[in-house]
Amino acid sequence: MRVAQLEIANALQSISAMRKKPEHHLQLRVRELGQLFNSMDLTPFLNKNLDREAEAFIETWAAEFPSDSRLRITIHLEHLPAAGDPSAIMIEAIHNYFDHKAGLTRSELNTSFEMVVSAR
């Protein structure tokens, strides 16, 4: 009886492991925080656009993996801002940028689908 329970537990762990999304990790090294964001963008920091080169680099890296992957980015700053640890605000700003971009892409796709449907 104990062996059967262990086998079932092992089988459940295997199934759980197979369902886990693969995780991929990108490590970026920059001199200062400003290198990641578009210096011409005058919006508040949490809503700033990413620098075009940084955006392209991240998107090219992410495109190499299946769409259901979990992506993790670690940013190493050579010079920390005088205001203190920017980790939380950087995470939020990068999430905001890609959430906004995903929303724009969804909107464009919906408009394209509506045009195709109405053309029929």
Biopython code that builds the backbone (N, CA, C, O; Angstrom):
import numpy as np
from Bio.PDB.StructureBuilder import StructureBuilder

atoms = [
    (1, "MET", "N", (0.821, -1.190, 0.000)),
    (1, "MET", "CA", (0.000, 0.000, 0.000)),
    (1, "MET", "C", (0.872, 1.264, 0.000)),
    (1, "MET", "O", (0.599, 2.211, -0.738)),
    (2, "ARG", "N", (1.903, 1.270, 0.819)),
    (2, "ARG", "CA", (2.795, 2.431, 0.902)),
    (2, "ARG", "C", (3.508, 2.675, -0.436)),
    (2, "ARG", "O", (3.687, 3.825, -0.837)),
    (3, "VAL", "N", (3.910, 1.613, -1.123)),
    (3, "VAL", "CA", (4.588, 1.743, -2.411)),
    (3, "VAL", "C", (3.654, 2.377, -3.436)),
    (3, "VAL", "O", (4.072, 3.242, -4.206)),
    (4, "ALA", "N", (2.391, 1.951, -3.448)),
    (4, "ALA", "CA", (1.418, 2.502, -4.394)),
    (4, "ALA", "C", (1.212, 3.994, -4.143)),
    (4, "ALA", "O", (1.100, 4.771, -5.091)),
    (5, "GLN", "N", (1.163, 4.396, -2.879)),
    (5, "GLN", "CA", (0.992, 5.810, -2.553)),
    (5, "GLN", "C", (2.191, 6.618, -3.045)),
    (5, "GLN", "O", (2.026, 7.710, -3.589)),
    (6, "LEU", "N", (3.381, 6.088, -2.855)),
    (6, "LEU", "CA", (4.584, 6.774, -3.321)),
    (6, "LEU", "C", (4.602, 6.885, -4.836)),
    (6, "LEU", "O", (4.979, 7.925, -5.376)),
    (7, "GLU", "N", (4.200, 5.828, -5.527)),
    (7, "GLU", "CA", (4.164, 5.854, -6.985)),
    (7, "GLU", "C", (3.162, 6.889, -7.481)),
    (7, "GLU", "O", (3.438, 7.608, -8.441)),
    (8, "ILE", "N", (2.002, 6.969, -6.835)),
    (8, "ILE", "CA", (1.011, 7.969, -7.221)),
    (8, "ILE", "C", (1.549, 9.375, -6.959)),
    (8, "ILE", "O", (1.397, 10.269, -7.791)),
    (9, "ALA", "N", (2.174, 9.563, -5.805)),
    (9, "ALA", "CA", (2.751, 10.870, -5.479)),
    (9, "ALA", "C", (3.820, 11.255, -6.494)),
    (9, "ALA", "O", (3.872, 12.404, -6.933)),
    (10, "ASN", "N", (4.677, 10.302, -6.872)),
    (10, "ASN", "CA", (5.718, 10.571, -7.864)),
    (10, "ASN", "C", (5.106, 10.902, -9.228)),
    (10, "ASN", "O", (5.588, 11.791, -9.930)),
    (11, "ALA", "N", (4.047, 10.187, -9.597)),
    (11, "ALA", "CA", (3.372, 10.445, -10.874)),
    (11, "ALA", "C", (2.756, 11.842, -10.872)),
    (11, "ALA", "O", (2.846, 12.557, -11.871)),
    (12, "LEU", "N", (2.134, 12.237, -9.768)),
    (12, "LEU", "CA", (1.540, 13.569, -9.674)),
    (12, "LEU", "C", (2.604, 14.652, -9.752)),
    (12, "LEU", "O", (2.386, 15.690, -10.375)),
    (13, "GLN", "N", (3.752, 14.422, -9.127)),
    (13, "GLN", "CA", (4.845, 15.388, -9.204)),
    (13, "GLN", "C", (5.361, 15.506, -10.631)),
    (13, "GLN", "O", (5.692, 16.602, -11.084)),
    (14, "SER", "N", (5.431, 14.384, -11.342)),
    (14, "SER", "CA", (5.888, 14.411, -12.738)),
    (14, "SER", "C", (4.919, 15.190, -13.606)),
    (14, "SER", "O", (5.336, 15.981, -14.451)),
    (15, "ILE", "N", (3.621, 14.970, -13.402)),
    (15, "ILE", "CA", (2.603, 15.698, -14.175)),
    (15, "ILE", "C", (2.694, 17.186, -13.862)),
    (15, "ILE", "O", (2.630, 18.017, -14.768)),
    (16, "SER", "N", (2.840, 17.522, -12.599)),
    (16, "SER", "CA", (2.955, 18.919, -12.186)),
    (16, "SER", "C", (4.181, 19.569, -12.819)),
    (16, "SER", "O", (4.115, 20.711, -13.274)),
    (17, "ALA", "N", (5.292, 18.851, -12.851)),
    (17, "ALA", "CA", (6.524, 19.386, -13.451)),
    (17, "ALA", "C", (6.354, 19.612, -14.943)),
    (17, "ALA", "O", (6.883, 20.580, -15.489)),
    (18, "MET", "N", (5.612, 18.717, -15.615)),
    (18, "MET", "CA", (5.395, 18.874, -17.057)),
    (18, "MET", "C", (4.518, 20.088, -17.345)),
    (18, "MET", "O", (4.674, 20.725, -18.386)),
    (19, "ARG", "N", (3.604, 20.415, -16.446)),
    (19, "ARG", "CA", (2.703, 21.549, -16.650)),
    (19, "ARG", "C", (3.378, 22.879, -16.351)),
    (19, "ARG", "O", (2.908, 23.932, -16.782)),
    (20, "LYS", "N", (4.474, 22.830, -15.619)),
    (20, "LYS", "CA", (5.191, 24.055, -15.279)),
    (20, "LYS", "C", (5.700, 24.710, -16.556)),
    (20, "LYS", "O", (6.260, 24.053, -17.433)),
    (21, "LYS", "N", (5.495, 25.994, -16.638)),
    (21, "LYS", "CA", (5.986, 26.722, -17.799)),
    (21, "LYS", "C", (7.502, 26.851, -17.698)),
    (21, "LYS", "O", (8.040, 27.078, -16.614)),
    (22, "PRO", "N", (8.187, 26.707, -18.823)),
    (22, "PRO", "CA", (9.645, 26.877, -18.777)),
    (22, "PRO", "C", (9.995, 28.326, -18.434)),
    (22, "PRO", "O", (9.300, 29.261, -18.830)),
    (23, "GLU", "N", (11.078, 28.485, -17.696)),
    (23, "GLU", "CA", (11.517, 29.829, -17.325)),
    (23, "GLU", "C", (12.845, 30.121, -17.994)),
    (23, "GLU", "O", (13.749, 29.285, -18.017)),
    (24, "HIS", "N", (12.943, 31.328, -18.539)),
    (24, "HIS", "CA", (14.173, 31.766, -19.197)),
    (24, "HIS", "C", (14.612, 33.069, -18.540)),
    (24, "HIS", "O", (13.786, 33.901, -18.165)),
    (25, "HIS", "N", (15.904, 33.231, -18.409)),
    (25, "HIS", "CA", (16.444, 34.343, -17.636)),
    (25, "HIS", "C", (17.408, 35.161, -18.494)),
    (25, "HIS", "O", (18.363, 34.628, -19.060)),
    (26, "LEU", "N", (17.142, 36.458, -18.579)),
    (26, "LEU", "CA", (18.014, 37.397, -19.287)),
    (26, "LEU", "C", (18.680, 38.290, -18.243)),
    (26, "LEU", "O", (18.019, 38.807, -17.342)),
    (27, "GLN", "N", (19.983, 38.464, -18.372)),
    (27, "GLN", "CA", (20.700, 39.372, -17.486)),
    (27, "GLN", "C", (21.241, 40.527, -18.311)),
    (27, "GLN", "O", (22.019, 40.330, -19.244)),
    (28, "LEU", "N", (20.817, 41.741, -17.956)),
    (28, "LEU", "CA", (21.281, 42.947, -18.637)),
    (28, "LEU", "C", (22.228, 43.705, -17.721)),
    (28, "LEU", "O", (22.000, 43.800, -16.515)),
    (29, "ARG", "N", (23.278, 44.234, -18.297)),
    (29, "ARG", "CA", (24.212, 45.059, -17.535)),
    (29, "ARG", "C", (24.233, 46.441, -18.182)),
    (29, "ARG", "O", (24.497, 46.586, -19.376)),
    (30, "VAL", "N", (23.949, 47.446, -17.363)),
    (30, "VAL", "CA", (23.961, 48.829, -17.855)),
    (30, "VAL", "C", (24.694, 49.702, -16.844)),
    (30, "VAL", "O", (24.772, 49.383, -15.657)),
    (31, "ARG", "N", (25.231, 50.817, -17.350)),
    (31, "ARG", "CA", (25.939, 51.739, -16.457)),
    (31, "ARG", "C", (24.963, 52.437, -15.510)),
    (31, "ARG", "O", (25.191, 52.529, -14.304)),
    (32, "GLU", "N", (23.868, 52.925, -16.096)),
    (32, "GLU", "CA", (22.896, 53.668, -15.298)),
    (32, "GLU", "C", (21.484, 53.385, -15.790)),
    (32, "GLU", "O", (21.281, 52.921, -16.912)),
    (33, "LEU", "N", (20.533, 53.666, -14.948)),
    (33, "LEU", "CA", (19.132, 53.384, -15.219)),
    (33, "LEU", "C", (18.639, 54.057, -16.497)),
    (33, "LEU", "O", (17.832, 53.485, -17.230)),
    (34, "GLY", "N", (19.116, 55.253, -16.761)),
    (34, "GLY", "CA", (18.683, 56.009, -17.937)),
    (34, "GLY", "C", (18.949, 55.308, -19.258)),
    (34, "GLY", "O", (18.299, 55.622, -20.255)),
    (35, "GLN", "N", (19.876, 54.379, -19.295)),
    (35, "GLN", "CA", (20.178, 53.661, -20.532)),
    (35, "GLN", "C", (19.018, 52.782, -20.984)),
    (35, "GLN", "O", (18.903, 52.475, -22.170)),
    (36, "LEU", "N", (18.169, 52.380, -20.065)),
    (36, "LEU", "CA", (17.052, 51.490, -20.408)),
    (36, "LEU", "C", (15.845, 52.226, -20.983)),
    (36, "LEU", "O", (15.015, 51.623, -21.664)),
    (37, "PHE", "N", (15.747, 53.525, -20.710)),
    (37, "PHE", "CA", (14.552, 54.266, -21.070)),
    (37, "PHE", "C", (14.850, 55.360, -22.073)),
    (37, "PHE", "O", (15.962, 55.885, -22.130)),
    (38, "ASN", "N", (13.846, 55.698, -22.861)),
    (38, "ASN", "CA", (13.959, 56.704, -23.899)),
    (38, "ASN", "C", (14.151, 58.074, -23.250)),
    (38, "ASN", "O", (13.268, 58.554, -22.539)),
    (39, "SER", "N", (15.283, 58.692, -23.488)),
    (39, "SER", "CA", (15.594, 59.978, -22.862)),
    (39, "SER", "C", (14.733, 61.112, -23.421)),
    (39, "SER", "O", (14.610, 62.156, -22.781)),
    (40, "MET", "N", (14.141, 60.928, -24.594)),
    (40, "MET", "CA", (13.281, 61.953, -25.201)),
    (40, "MET", "C", (11.857, 61.901, -24.651)),
    (40, "MET", "O", (11.078, 62.828, -24.875)),
    (41, "ASP", "N", (11.511, 60.851, -23.947)),
    (41, "ASP", "CA", (10.167, 60.663, -23.403)),
    (41, "ASP", "C", (10.040, 61.458, -22.108)),
    (41, "ASP", "O", (10.750, 61.188, -21.139)),
    (42, "LEU", "N", (9.138, 62.437, -22.091)),
    (42, "LEU", "CA", (9.001, 63.311, -20.935)),
    (42, "LEU", "C", (7.933, 62.857, -19.942)),
    (42, "LEU", "O", (7.669, 63.548, -18.958)),
    (43, "THR", "N", (7.312, 61.694, -20.194)),
    (43, "THR", "CA", (6.284, 61.205, -19.276)),
    (43, "THR", "C", (6.910, 60.786, -17.953)),
    (43, "THR", "O", (8.119, 60.564, -17.879)),
    (44, "PRO", "N", (6.089, 60.675, -16.900)),
    (44, "PRO", "CA", (6.636, 60.218, -15.611)),
    (44, "PRO", "C", (7.336, 58.867, -15.764)),
    (44, "PRO", "O", (7.008, 58.078, -16.650)),
    (45, "PHE", "N", (8.295, 58.621, -14.892)),
    (45, "PHE", "CA", (9.158, 57.442, -15.021)),
    (45, "PHE", "C", (8.392, 56.139, -15.184)),
    (45, "PHE", "O", (8.774, 55.306, -16.006)),
    (46, "LEU", "N", (7.318, 55.939, -14.420)),
    (46, "LEU", "CA", (6.583, 54.664, -14.481)),
    (46, "LEU", "C", (5.915, 54.433, -15.829)),
    (46, "LEU", "O", (5.524, 53.307, -16.136)),
    (47, "ASN", "N", (5.778, 55.476, -16.635)),
    (47, "ASN", "CA", (5.122, 55.340, -17.946)),
    (47, "ASN", "C", (6.058, 55.606, -19.113)),
    (47, "ASN", "O", (5.605, 55.742, -20.250)),
    (48, "LYS", "N", (7.339, 55.680, -18.852)),
    (48, "LYS", "CA", (8.301, 55.964, -19.920)),
    (48, "LYS", "C", (8.413, 54.812, -20.911)),
    (48, "LYS", "O", (8.238, 53.644, -20.563)),
    (49, "ASN", "N", (8.709, 55.172, -22.148)),
    (49, "ASN", "CA", (9.023, 54.165, -23.160)),
    (49, "ASN", "C", (10.427, 53.638, -22.911)),
    (49, "ASN", "O", (11.308, 54.360, -22.447)),
    (50, "LEU", "N", (10.612, 52.375, -23.227)),
    (50, "LEU", "CA", (11.960, 51.825, -23.163)),
    (50, "LEU", "C", (12.792, 52.406, -24.298)),
    (50, "LEU", "O", (12.252, 52.803, -25.330)),
    (51, "ASP", "N", (14.076, 52.453, -24.111)),
    (51, "ASP", "CA", (14.997, 52.810, -25.174)),
    (51, "ASP", "C", (14.785, 51.813, -26.314)),
    (51, "ASP", "O", (14.612, 50.622, -26.054)),
    (52, "ARG", "N", (14.794, 52.262, -27.550)),
    (52, "ARG", "CA", (14.505, 51.380, -28.691)),
    (52, "ARG", "C", (15.460, 50.191, -28.773)),
    (52, "ARG", "O", (15.044, 49.073, -29.077)),
    (53, "GLU", "N", (16.725, 50.436, -28.505)),
    (53, "GLU", "CA", (17.691, 49.329, -28.559)),
    (53, "GLU", "C", (17.457, 48.330, -27.436)),
    (53, "GLU", "O", (17.562, 47.122, -27.649)),
    (54, "ALA", "N", (17.144, 48.820, -26.250)),
    (54, "ALA", "CA", (16.857, 47.922, -25.121)),
    (54, "ALA", "C", (15.593, 47.111, -25.413)),
    (54, "ALA", "O", (15.552, 45.904, -25.177)),
    (55, "GLU", "N", (14.573, 47.782, -25.925)),
    (55, "GLU", "CA", (13.319, 47.101, -26.274)),
    (55, "GLU", "C", (13.560, 46.014, -27.319)),
    (55, "GLU", "O", (13.096, 44.885, -27.161)),
    (56, "ALA", "N", (14.282, 46.353, -28.382)),
    (56, "ALA", "CA", (14.561, 45.384, -29.447)),
    (56, "ALA", "C", (15.360, 44.199, -28.910)),
    (56, "ALA", "O", (15.095, 43.052, -29.271)),
    (57, "PHE", "N", (16.325, 44.474, -28.056)),
    (57, "PHE", "CA", (17.148, 43.405, -27.489)),
    (57, "PHE", "C", (16.288, 42.455, -26.664)),
    (57, "PHE", "O", (16.388, 41.237, -26.816)),
    (58, "ILE", "N", (15.443, 43.004, -25.790)),
    (58, "ILE", "CA", (14.585, 42.181, -24.936)),
    (58, "ILE", "C", (13.601, 41.382, -25.776)),
    (58, "ILE", "O", (13.407, 40.190, -25.537)),
    (59, "GLU", "N", (12.976, 42.026, -26.759)),
    (59, "GLU", "CA", (11.979, 41.336, -27.586)),
    (59, "GLU", "C", (12.611, 40.255, -28.457)),
    (59, "GLU", "O", (12.018, 39.192, -28.641)),
    (60, "THR", "N", (13.792, 40.506, -28.989)),
    (60, "THR", "CA", (14.480, 39.501, -29.798)),
    (60, "THR", "C", (14.834, 38.293, -28.936)),
    (60, "THR", "O", (14.669, 37.150, -29.361)),
    (61, "TRP", "N", (15.317, 38.549, -27.735)),
    (61, "TRP", "CA", (15.640, 37.468, -26.804)),
    (61, "TRP", "C", (14.378, 36.668, -26.480)),
    (61, "TRP", "O", (14.393, 35.439, -26.542)),
    (62, "ALA", "N", (13.293, 37.353, -26.137)),
    (62, "ALA", "CA", (12.058, 36.678, -25.732)),
    (62, "ALA", "C", (11.440, 35.879, -26.875)),
    (62, "ALA", "O", (10.818, 34.844, -26.636)),
    (63, "ALA", "N", (11.602, 36.338, -28.103)),
    (63, "ALA", "CA", (11.008, 35.668, -29.263)),
    (63, "ALA", "C", (11.629, 34.293, -29.524)),
    (63, "ALA", "O", (11.064, 33.490, -30.266)),
    (64, "GLU", "N", (12.766, 34.023, -28.931)),
    (64, "GLU", "CA", (13.432, 32.736, -29.116)),
    (64, "GLU", "C", (12.742, 31.600, -28.359)),
    (64, "GLU", "O", (13.050, 30.431, -28.590)),
    (65, "PHE", "N", (11.815, 31.931, -27.458)),
    (65, "PHE", "CA", (11.228, 30.935, -26.581)),
    (65, "PHE", "C", (9.737, 30.745, -26.859)),
    (65, "PHE", "O", (9.095, 31.634, -27.420)),
    (66, "PRO", "N", (9.181, 29.597, -26.473)),
    (66, "PRO", "CA", (7.743, 29.367, -26.658)),
    (66, "PRO", "C", (6.932, 30.464, -25.960)),
    (66, "PRO", "O", (7.359, 31.015, -24.945)),
    (67, "SER", "N", (5.767, 30.770, -26.514)),
    (67, "SER", "CA", (4.965, 31.878, -25.997)),
    (67, "SER", "C", (4.446, 31.645, -24.584)),
    (67, "SER", "O", (4.071, 32.602, -23.907)),
    (68, "ASP", "N", (4.413, 30.402, -24.125)),
    (68, "ASP", "CA", (3.936, 30.150, -22.763)),
    (68, "ASP", "C", (5.071, 30.157, -21.730)),
    (68, "ASP", "O", (4.856, 29.810, -20.569)),
    (69, "SER", "N", (6.249, 30.542, -22.143)),
    (69, "SER", "CA", (7.395, 30.581, -21.229)),
    (69, "SER", "C", (7.260, 31.713, -20.227)),
    (69, "SER", "O", (6.614, 32.729, -20.484)),
    (70, "ARG", "N", (7.887, 31.510, -19.082)),
    (70, "ARG", "CA", (8.015, 32.569, -18.092)),
    (70, "ARG", "C", (9.359, 33.232, -18.353)),
    (70, "ARG", "O", (10.389, 32.562, -18.438)),
    (71, "LEU", "N", (9.340, 34.548, -18.480)),
    (71, "LEU", "CA", (10.565, 35.281, -18.781)),
    (71, "LEU", "C", (10.957, 36.110, -17.567)),
    (71, "LEU", "O", (10.121, 36.772, -16.953)),
    (72, "ARG", "N", (12.220, 36.062, -17.237)),
    (72, "ARG", "CA", (12.725, 36.799, -16.086)),
    (72, "ARG", "C", (13.926, 37.626, -16.529)),
    (72, "ARG", "O", (14.828, 37.127, -17.201)),
    (73, "ILE", "N", (13.921, 38.887, -16.145)),
    (73, "ILE", "CA", (15.017, 39.790, -16.505)),
    (73, "ILE", "C", (15.664, 40.298, -15.222)),
    (73, "ILE", "O", (14.983, 40.766, -14.309)),
    (74, "THR", "N", (16.973, 40.198, -15.169)),
    (74, "THR", "CA", (17.728, 40.775, -14.066)),
    (74, "THR", "C", (18.561, 41.898, -14.656)),
    (74, "THR", "O", (19.274, 41.712, -15.643)),
    (75, "ILE", "N", (18.462, 43.067, -14.038)),
    (75, "ILE", "CA", (19.205, 44.235, -14.524)),
    (75, "ILE", "C", (20.280, 44.576, -13.498)),
    (75, "ILE", "O", (19.990, 44.824, -12.328)),
    (76, "HIS", "N", (21.518, 44.583, -13.962)),
    (76, "HIS", "CA", (22.652, 44.931, -13.111)),
    (76, "HIS", "C", (23.060, 46.365, -13.442)),
    (76, "HIS", "O", (23.453, 46.660, -14.571)),
    (77, "LEU", "N", (22.965, 47.244, -12.460)),
    (77, "LEU", "CA", (23.346, 48.645, -12.637)),
    (77, "LEU", "C", (24.736, 48.876, -12.065)),
    (77, "LEU", "O", (25.014, 48.514, -10.922)),
    (78, "GLU", "N", (25.619, 49.486, -12.874)),
    (78, "GLU", "CA", (26.952, 49.814, -12.370)),
    (78, "GLU", "C", (26.883, 50.955, -11.354)),
    (78, "GLU", "O", (27.599, 50.962, -10.354)),
    (79, "HIS", "N", (25.995, 51.929, -11.639)),
    (79, "HIS", "CA", (25.870, 53.104, -10.765)),
    (79, "HIS", "C", (24.428, 53.213, -10.284)),
    (79, "HIS", "O", (23.520, 53.499, -11.064)),
    (80, "LEU", "N", (24.234, 52.981, -8.991)),
    (80, "LEU", "CA", (22.903, 53.108, -8.421)),
    (80, "LEU", "C", (22.545, 54.587, -8.278)),
    (80, "LEU", "O", (23.417, 55.405, -7.984)),
    (81, "PRO", "N", (21.283, 54.935, -8.479)),
    (81, "PRO", "CA", (20.864, 56.329, -8.289)),
    (81, "PRO", "C", (21.041, 56.749, -6.832)),
    (81, "PRO", "O", (20.982, 55.925, -5.920)),
    (82, "ALA", "N", (21.257, 58.036, -6.635)),
    (82, "ALA", "CA", (21.438, 58.559, -5.277)),
    (82, "ALA", "C", (20.173, 58.378, -4.439)),
    (82, "ALA", "O", (20.240, 58.307, -3.212)),
    (83, "ALA", "N", (19.023, 58.302, -5.105)),
    (83, "ALA", "CA", (17.738, 58.184, -4.395)),
    (83, "ALA", "C", (17.557, 56.822, -3.737)),
    (83, "ALA", "O", (16.615, 56.646, -2.964)),
    (84, "GLY", "N", (18.415, 55.865, -4.012)),
    (84, "GLY", "CA", (18.309, 54.553, -3.384)),
    (84, "GLY", "C", (18.037, 53.440, -4.379)),
    (84, "GLY", "O", (18.231, 53.601, -5.584)),
    (85, "ASP", "N", (17.590, 52.322, -3.863)),
    (85, "ASP", "CA", (17.370, 51.120, -4.659)),
    (85, "ASP", "C", (16.196, 51.314, -5.627)),
    (85, "ASP", "O", (15.062, 51.513, -5.189)),
    (86, "PRO", "N", (16.456, 51.259, -6.925)),
    (86, "PRO", "CA", (15.401, 51.487, -7.909)),
    (86, "PRO", "C", (14.664, 50.209, -8.340)),
    (86, "PRO", "O", (13.858, 50.259, -9.269)),
    (87, "SER", "N", (14.917, 49.085, -7.696)),
    (87, "SER", "CA", (14.375, 47.797, -8.144)),
    (87, "SER", "C", (12.867, 47.821, -8.347)),
    (87, "SER", "O", (12.385, 47.463, -9.421)),
    (88, "ALA", "N", (12.126, 48.232, -7.349)),
    (88, "ALA", "CA", (10.662, 48.186, -7.425)),
    (88, "ALA", "C", (10.133, 49.072, -8.543)),
    (88, "ALA", "O", (9.237, 48.667, -9.283)),
    (89, "ILE", "N", (10.674, 50.268, -8.671)),
    (89, "ILE", "CA", (10.181, 51.182, -9.700)),
    (89, "ILE", "C", (10.587, 50.699, -11.101)),
    (89, "ILE", "O", (9.835, 50.884, -12.059)),
    (90, "MET", "N", (11.769, 50.081, -11.225)),
    (90, "MET", "CA", (12.186, 49.534, -12.523)),
    (90, "MET", "C", (11.264, 48.399, -12.940)),
    (90, "MET", "O", (10.843, 48.332, -14.095)),
    (91, "ILE", "N", (10.951, 47.516, -12.017)),
    (91, "ILE", "CA", (10.063, 46.388, -12.319)),
    (91, "ILE", "C", (8.716, 46.910, -12.798)),
    (91, "ILE", "O", (8.186, 46.455, -13.811)),
    (92, "GLU", "N", (8.168, 47.870, -12.058)),
    (92, "GLU", "CA", (6.857, 48.408, -12.420)),
    (92, "GLU", "C", (6.903, 49.130, -13.766)),
    (92, "GLU", "O", (5.985, 48.982, -14.573)),
    (93, "ALA", "N", (7.943, 49.897, -14.014)),
    (93, "ALA", "CA", (8.056, 50.644, -15.268)),
    (93, "ALA", "C", (8.166, 49.695, -16.472)),
    (93, "ALA", "O", (7.538, 49.930, -17.505)),
    (94, "ILE", "N", (8.955, 48.638, -16.341)),
    (94, "ILE", "CA", (9.113, 47.681, -17.448)),
    (94, "ILE", "C", (7.818, 46.907, -17.665)),
    (94, "ILE", "O", (7.412, 46.694, -18.808)),
    (95, "HIS", "N", (7.167, 46.487, -16.588)),
    (95, "HIS", "CA", (5.869, 45.812, -16.716)),
    (95, "HIS", "C", (4.848, 46.739, -17.381)),
    (95, "HIS", "O", (4.120, 46.326, -18.284)),
    (96, "ASN", "N", (4.802, 47.995, -16.924)),
    (96, "ASN", "CA", (3.859, 48.960, -17.512)),
    (96, "ASN", "C", (4.090, 49.111, -19.006)),
    (96, "ASN", "O", (3.143, 49.142, -19.792)),
    (97, "TYR", "N", (5.353, 49.205, -19.389)),
    (97, "TYR", "CA", (5.669, 49.396, -20.808)),
    (97, "TYR", "C", (5.173, 48.224, -21.648)),
    (97, "TYR", "O", (4.496, 48.426, -22.656)),
    (98, "PHE", "N", (5.503, 47.008, -21.242)),
    (98, "PHE", "CA", (5.106, 45.854, -22.039)),
    (98, "PHE", "C", (3.609, 45.558, -21.926)),
    (98, "PHE", "O", (3.018, 45.046, -22.877)),
    (99, "ASP", "N", (2.984, 45.866, -20.790)),
    (99, "ASP", "CA", (1.520, 45.734, -20.693)),
    (99, "ASP", "C", (0.836, 46.695, -21.654)),
    (99, "ASP", "O", (-0.114, 46.323, -22.343)),
    (100, "HIS", "N", (1.321, 47.931, -21.697)),
    (100, "HIS", "CA", (0.755, 48.928, -22.615)),
    (100, "HIS", "C", (0.946, 48.497, -24.065)),
    (100, "HIS", "O", (0.028, 48.599, -24.878)),
    (101, "LYS", "N", (2.131, 48.022, -24.375)),
    (101, "LYS", "CA", (2.415, 47.588, -25.747)),
    (101, "LYS", "C", (1.545, 46.386, -26.132)),
    (101, "LYS", "O", (1.057, 46.313, -27.259)),
    (102, "ALA", "N", (1.351, 45.453, -25.208)),
    (102, "ALA", "CA", (0.482, 44.294, -25.467)),
    (102, "ALA", "C", (-0.954, 44.750, -25.698)),
    (102, "ALA", "O", (-1.640, 44.213, -26.568)),
    (103, "GLY", "N", (-1.414, 45.730, -24.933)),
    (103, "GLY", "CA", (-2.766, 46.268, -25.119)),
    (103, "GLY", "C", (-2.938, 46.900, -26.487)),
    (103, "GLY", "O", (-3.969, 46.716, -27.134)),
    (104, "LEU", "N", (-1.934, 47.645, -26.933)),
    (104, "LEU", "CA", (-1.986, 48.250, -28.262)),
    (104, "LEU", "C", (-2.038, 47.178, -29.349)),
    (104, "LEU", "O", (-2.788, 47.299, -30.317)),
    (105, "THR", "N", (-1.239, 46.137, -29.178)),
    (105, "THR", "CA", (-1.214, 45.042, -30.161)),
    (105, "THR", "C", (-2.562, 44.334, -30.203)),
    (105, "THR", "O", (-3.065, 44.030, -31.285)),
    (106, "ARG", "N", (-3.161, 44.065, -29.025)),
    (106, "ARG", "CA", (-4.488, 43.432, -28.987)),
    (106, "ARG", "C", (-5.526, 44.297, -29.693)),
    (106, "ARG", "O", (-6.363, 43.794, -30.443)),
    (107, "SER", "N", (-5.461, 45.592, -29.448)),
    (107, "SER", "CA", (-6.400, 46.526, -30.071)),
    (107, "SER", "C", (-6.252, 46.519, -31.599)),
    (107, "SER", "O", (-7.245, 46.497, -32.326)),
    (108, "GLU", "N", (-5.007, 46.539, -32.069)),
    (108, "GLU", "CA", (-4.758, 46.495, -33.509)),
    (108, "GLU", "C", (-5.278, 45.194, -34.122)),
    (108, "GLU", "O", (-5.873, 45.207, -35.199)),
    (109, "LEU", "N", (-5.052, 44.072, -33.433)),
    (109, "LEU", "CA", (-5.545, 42.782, -33.930)),
    (109, "LEU", "C", (-7.066, 42.753, -33.979)),
    (109, "LEU", "O", (-7.648, 42.271, -34.951)),
    (110, "ASN", "N", (-7.716, 43.269, -32.930)),
    (110, "ASN", "CA", (-9.174, 43.308, -32.924)),
    (110, "ASN", "C", (-9.707, 44.155, -34.064)),
    (110, "ASN", "O", (-10.690, 43.781, -34.705)),
    (111, "THR", "N", (-9.076, 45.288, -34.327)),
    (111, "THR", "CA", (-9.486, 46.144, -35.440)),
    (111, "THR", "C", (-9.314, 45.409, -36.760)),
    (111, "THR", "O", (-10.182, 45.479, -37.630)),
    (112, "SER", "N", (-8.191, 44.699, -36.914)),
    (112, "SER", "CA", (-7.949, 43.938, -38.151)),
    (112, "SER", "C", (-8.983, 42.839, -38.329)),
    (112, "SER", "O", (-9.487, 42.639, -39.434)),
    (113, "PHE", "N", (-9.308, 42.115, -37.244)),
    (113, "PHE", "CA", (-10.315, 41.054, -37.327)),
    (113, "PHE", "C", (-11.686, 41.623, -37.677)),
    (113, "PHE", "O", (-12.426, 41.031, -38.463)),
    (114, "GLU", "N", (-12.022, 42.771, -37.094)),
    (114, "GLU", "CA", (-13.311, 43.414, -37.376)),
    (114, "GLU", "C", (-13.377, 43.814, -38.846)),
    (114, "GLU", "O", (-14.428, 43.690, -39.476)),
    (115, "MET", "N", (-12.263, 44.292, -39.396)),
    (115, "MET", "CA", (-12.241, 44.688, -40.806)),
    (115, "MET", "C", (-12.427, 43.467, -41.689)),
    (115, "MET", "O", (-13.141, 43.543, -42.689)),
    (116, "VAL", "N", (-11.809, 42.349, -41.352)),
    (116, "VAL", "CA", (-11.942, 41.124, -42.140)),
    (116, "VAL", "C", (-13.382, 40.613, -42.085)),
    (116, "VAL", "O", (-13.946, 40.223, -43.108)),
    (117, "VAL", "N", (-13.966, 40.617, -40.909)),
    (117, "VAL", "CA", (-15.336, 40.135, -40.747)),
    (117, "VAL", "C", (-16.308, 41.031, -41.488)),
    (117, "VAL", "O", (-17.224, 40.529, -42.138)),
    (118, "SER", "N", (-16.137, 42.350, -41.411)),
    (118, "SER", "CA", (-17.068, 43.249, -42.081)),
    (118, "SER", "C", (-16.887, 43.226, -43.592)),
    (118, "SER", "O", (-17.805, 43.588, -44.328)),
    (119, "ALA", "N", (-15.712, 42.802, -44.068)),
    (119, "ALA", "CA", (-15.463, 42.732, -45.510)),
    (119, "ALA", "C", (-16.166, 41.531, -46.142)),
    (119, "ALA", "O", (-16.344, 41.483, -47.360)),
    (120, "ARG", "N", (-16.560, 40.576, -45.328)),
    (120, "ARG", "CA", (-17.217, 39.385, -45.866)),
    (120, "ARG", "C", (-18.593, 39.676, -46.193)),
    (120, "ARG", "O", (-19.316, 38.796, -46.661)),
]
sb = StructureBuilder()
sb.init_structure("model")
sb.init_model(0)
sb.init_chain("A")
sb.init_seg("    ")
for serial, (resi, resn, name, xyz) in enumerate(atoms, 1):
    if name == "N":
        sb.init_residue(resn, " ", resi, " ")
    sb.init_atom(name, np.array(xyz, "f"), 0.0, 1.0, " ", f" {name:<3s}", serial, name[0])
structure = sb.get_structure()
